[in-house]
Amino acid sequence: MSALIEDIELCCPYCGGTMELDVDCTAGNQVYYEDCQVCCAPVKFIVTVDDSGNLIDLAARRDDE
């Protein structure tokens, strides 16, 4: 059984600071922006889940990439 919400820690692509995210795996594949909790820069998140709702990949990109 997959988790509905995944708690993830990753590094900000701008400042390298640690960000904590709650990823809703029930929403399917997603692309969204959230401000870094350290430097407030807009980070683009690309979420990939499989058909069962399991998190496959979470990428954090700079807005200008």
N, C-alpha and C positions, 0 to 999 in steps of 0.2 A: 504494500500500500504506500502510495506517495504522500509526502507532506503537502498540506494545502498552502502553507506559508513557510518559505525557507528563510532562515536568518543567515545572512551572508556578510562577511567582512572582506573588503577589498581596498586597494590603494587608489587614491584619486590620481587621474592621469595628468593633472596640473601640478599639484603640490606634493604628491606622494603620501599625504596624510591618510590615516585609516578611516574608512567610511563604513557605517553599519547600515544594512538595508534589510527590509522585509520584502521578499519577492513573492507575489501571489501567483502560484503555479496553476491555479484554476483558470486564469484568464488567457491561457495559450501563449503563443509567441507574441512578444511585445517589443516596442521601441518607445522609450520615453525619456524625458529629461528630469533630473533632480539636481538641486544645488549641493555642492560639496559641503559637508558639515564643518570643514576646517577653513577652507579659503573662499567659499561661497561661489565658486565658478560653476557654470552649467555643465553637467556631465551627462553625456548621452549613454543610456543603458540599452543593451540589446539582449533580450531574454529569449532563450530557446528551450522549449519543453517538448517532450514526446507525447504521443497520443494518450498515454496513461496519466499525464500531468507530472511526470518526473522532470526535474530540472536537468537539462543537458549542458547548457552553457550560459554564462552571464559575462558579457563584455562591457567594459567601461571605456568610453572613448571621449576624447576632447571634442568640443563642439566644432572645431575647425578641421577635423580629420575626415 
